[in-house]
Amino acid sequence: MTIGKSRATLVGAIVVGLGLAGCSENSRVERGEVDFENYTAEQIFERAEYDLSRNDPDLAAEVFGEVERLYPYSEWAKRALIMQAFSYHQAEDYENSRASAQRFIDFYPTDEDAAYAQYLLALSYYDQIDEVGRDQGLTFQALQSLREVIERHPDSEYAQSSVLKFDLAFDHLAAKEMEIGRYYLRGDHFSAAINRFRVVVEDFQTTSHTAEALHRLVEAYLSLGLTDEARTAGAILGYNFRGTQWYEDSYTLLTGQGLTLEAAGDSWLRQIYRQMIQGRWL
């Protein structure tokens, strides 16, 4: 992303305006030895754009920061701040990217680039979401920040992307619950496994993991001899996911023990089944 006009003679303008002298001067900038105080905000901004075009986002972020330091509250400072957030993100320095984006939101909440700043802040969490096996704290933060984009800037160009990323992050959390549930199930810790699969069915029912969670509930409840709960989980599978392998596996398990797939008893699953039949679930 580049804000403002990029000039075809950008490199030449920078060399003339800042008195730079090729690679040796670039090295001085990288060492922080160039004094920008005698240059205009536009010249410093262009220097930062040049560094960004040279695939040096760390240096670009520092130089954009000089615009804000030397020309605070100017139009160039505002533009430099959002570009600094972008540059830090390009450098995968997510903490500083988040800090710059948050400053932009705080200083310029009604600016046309506030939506992009909010989106960058969300990305600073989202792009750090690791594989399912890691702690999911960042996933929760990503969800919260993406929701902010969707709710505060619903008509922006970033809202649709945020919705897609929100769904993926939400699915990621469900996958974490499934992984832990399977671990407990393999260890014959059936009650602990049920608690995890229940979270998926109750809180993550719109994700891709719901059918498997219901099948795992069938397995766990049958292992505990709780046939009413197992039959009800199977009935929900049959109502919503009849065409899946998870339904076929549950059907085989239940009918193999002479059990039917229908709601029975008065467990939490029976309540979900009633809500489902009335069209208030899934």
C-alpha positions in Angstrom: 0.0 0.0 0.0 1.3 3.5 -0.9 -0.4 6.7 0.2 0.2 9.8 -1.9 1.7 10.2 -5.3 4.7 8.1 -6.3 7.0 10.0 -8.6 8.7 8.5 -11.6 11.9 10.4 -10.6 11.6 9.4 -6.9 15.2 8.2 -6.5 16.6 11.3 -8.3 14.5 13.6 -6.2 15.6 11.9 -3.0 19.3 12.1 -4.0 19.0 15.8 -4.9 16.7 16.8 -2.0 18.5 14.9 0.7 22.0 15.1 -0.7 22.4 11.4 -0.6 25.3 9.8 -2.4 24.5 6.2 -3.4 25.0 3.1 -1.4 27.4 4.6 1.1 24.7 7.2 2.1 22.1 4.4 2.3 24.3 2.7 4.8 24.4 5.9 6.9 20.6 6.0 6.9 20.5 2.4 8.0 23.0 3.2 10.9 20.7 6.2 11.9 23.4 8.7 11.1 21.5 10.9 8.6 20.1 14.1 10.2 16.6 14.7 8.7 16.0 18.0 10.5 17.0 20.2 7.6 14.6 18.4 5.2 11.0 18.9 4.4 8.3 16.4 5.6 7.7 15.5 1.9 11.4 14.7 1.3 11.6 12.5 4.4 8.3 10.7 3.4 9.7 10.1 -0.1 12.9 8.7 1.4 10.9 6.2 3.5 8.9 5.2 0.4 12.1 4.6 -1.4 13.4 2.4 1.4 10.1 0.5 1.3 10.5 0.0 -2.5 14.0 -1.4 -1.8 12.4 -4.1 0.4 13.7 -2.6 3.6 10.5 -2.1 5.6 12.3 -1.9 9.0 14.3 1.1 7.8 11.2 2.6 6.1 9.3 2.4 9.3 12.1 4.3 11.1 12.2 7.0 8.5 8.4 7.4 8.4 8.7 7.9 12.2 11.0 10.8 11.5 8.2 12.6 9.7 6.0 12.2 12.7 8.8 13.3 15.1 9.8 16.4 13.1 6.4 17.5 11.8 3.9 16.4 14.4 0.2 17.0 13.6 0.9 17.8 10.0 -0.8 16.1 7.1 2.5 14.4 6.2 2.7 13.1 9.8 -0.7 11.5 9.5 0.2 9.8 6.2 3.6 8.7 7.6 1.9 7.1 10.7 -0.3 4.8 8.7 2.6 4.0 6.4 4.8 3.2 9.4 2.2 0.7 10.6 2.2 -0.8 7.2 6.0 -1.0 7.0 6.3 -2.6 10.4 3.7 -5.2 9.3 5.7 -5.9 6.2 8.7 -6.4 8.4 6.7 -8.8 10.6 7.2 -6.5 13.6 3.7 -7.0 14.7 3.9 -5.3 18.0 5.2 -2.0 16.6 2.7 -2.3 13.7 -0.1 -2.6 16.2 1.2 0.3 18.2 1.4 2.6 15.2 -2.0 1.5 13.9 -3.5 2.1 17.4 -2.0 5.6 17.5 -3.5 6.4 14.1 -6.9 5.3 15.3 -6.6 7.3 18.5 -5.4 10.5 16.7 -7.5 10.3 13.6 -10.6 8.2 14.3 -12.7 9.7 11.6 -10.0 9.7 8.9 -10.7 7.8 5.7 -7.7 5.6 6.5 -9.0 4.7 10.0 -10.6 1.5 8.6 -7.2 0.4 7.2 -5.5 1.2 10.5 -8.1 -1.0 12.3 -7.6 -3.7 9.7 -3.8 -3.6 10.2 -4.2 -3.8 13.9 -6.4 -6.9 13.4 -3.8 -8.4 11.0 -1.1 -7.9 13.6 -2.9 -10.6 15.6 -4.3 -12.7 12.8 -1.0 -13.2 11.0 0.5 -14.6 14.2 -2.0 -17.4 14.6 0.1 -20.5 14.8 -0.8 -24.1 14.2 -3.6 -25.6 16.2 -1.4 -27.0 18.9 -0.2 -23.6 20.3 -1.9 -21.3 22.8 -4.9 -19.6 21.2 -4.7 -16.2 23.0 -3.8 -14.5 19.7 -6.7 -16.1 18.0 -9.1 -14.5 20.5 -7.5 -11.1 20.1 -7.6 -11.5 16.3 -11.4 -12.3 16.5 -12.0 -9.2 18.7 -10.0 -6.9 16.4 -11.6 -8.3 13.2 -15.0 -7.7 14.8 -14.0 -4.1 15.3 -13.4 -3.7 11.6 -16.6 -5.3 10.7 -18.7 -3.3 13.1 -17.0 0.1 12.9 -16.4 0.1 9.2 -19.0 -2.2 7.6 -18.9 -0.3 4.3 -15.1 -0.2 3.9 -13.2 -2.4 1.5 -11.7 -4.2 4.5 -15.0 -5.4 6.0 -15.4 -8.4 3.6 -11.8 -9.6 4.1 -12.3 -9.2 7.9 -15.4 -11.4 7.7 -13.6 -14.1 5.9 -10.6 -14.0 8.3 -13.0 -13.9 11.3 -14.6 -17.2 10.1 -11.2 -18.8 9.6 -10.1 -17.7 13.1 -13.3 -19.0 14.6 -12.8 -22.3 12.9 -9.3 -22.3 14.2 -10.6 -22.1 17.8 -13.0 -25.0 17.2 -10.1 -27.0 15.8 -8.2 -26.4 19.1 -11.2 -27.7 21.1 -11.4 -30.8 18.8 -7.7 -31.5 19.2 -7.9 -31.5 23.0 -11.1 -33.5 22.9 -9.6 -36.2 20.8 -6.6 -36.3 23.1 -8.9 -37.0 26.1 -10.9 -39.5 24.1 -7.8 -41.5 23.1 -6.8 -41.6 26.8 -10.3 -42.8 27.8 -11.0 -39.6 29.7 -14.5 -39.6 28.4 -16.0 -36.9 30.6 -13.2 -34.4 29.8 -13.6 -35.2 26.1 -17.3 -34.7 26.2 -16.8 -31.2 27.8 -14.6 -30.2 24.8 -16.9 -31.6 22.1 -19.8 -29.9 23.8 -18.1 -26.5 23.5 -17.8 -27.1 19.7 -21.5 -28.1 19.4 -22.8 -25.3 21.5 -20.4 -22.4 20.7 -18.9 -23.3 17.3 -21.8 -24.9 15.6 -21.3 -22.9 12.4 -17.7 -24.2 11.9 -16.6 -27.2 9.9 -16.0 -29.3 13.0 -19.6 -29.7 14.3 -20.3 -33.0 12.6 -17.2 -34.7 13.9 -17.8 -33.3 17.4 -21.3 -34.9 17.4 -19.8 -38.2 16.3 -17.1 -38.1 19.0 -19.9 -37.4 21.5 -21.6 -40.6 20.3 -18.3 -42.5 20.8 -17.7 -41.0 24.3 -21.3 -41.5 25.5 -21.4 -45.1 24.3 -18.1 -45.7 26.1 -19.7 -44.4 29.3 -22.9 -46.4 28.7 -25.0 -43.3 28.4 -27.1 -44.5 25.4 -29.8 -41.8 25.5 -27.1 -39.1 25.0 -25.4 -41.1 22.3 -28.7 -41.7 20.4 -29.6 -38.0 20.6 -26.2 -36.9 19.3 -26.7 -39.4 16.4 -30.2 -38.0 15.8 -28.7 -34.5 15.5 -26.2 -35.8 13.0 -28.9 -37.5 11.0 -30.9 -34.3 10.9 -28.1 -32.0 9.8 -25.2 -34.1 8.5 -26.7 -37.2 6.9 -24.5 -37.1 3.9 -21.2 -37.1 5.9 -18.9 -39.9 6.9 -19.4 -38.9 10.6 -23.1 -39.8 10.3 -22.3 -43.1 8.7 -19.8 -44.0 11.4 -22.2 -43.0 14.2 -25.0 -45.0 12.5 -22.8 -48.1 12.4 -21.8 -47.7 16.0 -25.4 -47.2 17.3 -27.2 -49.7 15.2 -24.4 -52.2 15.9 -25.5 -52.1 19.5 -29.2 -52.3 18.6 -29.8 -48.6 19.2 -31.8 -46.2 17.1 -30.7 -42.6 16.2 -33.4 -40.6 17.9 -33.7 -38.0 20.7 -34.0 -39.6 24.1 -33.7 -38.6 27.7 -33.4 -35.0 28.8 -29.8 -34.1 28.5 -28.3 -30.9 27.1 -28.2 -32.6 23.7 -32.0 -33.1 23.9 -32.4 -29.4 24.4 -30.3 -28.7 21.3 -32.3 -31.2 19.4 -35.6 -29.4 20.3 -34.1 -26.1 19.3 -32.9 -27.5 16.1 -36.4 -28.9 15.2 -37.9 -25.5 15.9 -35.4 -23.9 13.5 -33.4 -22.0 16.1 -30.2 -24.0 15.7 -27.9 -24.4 12.7 
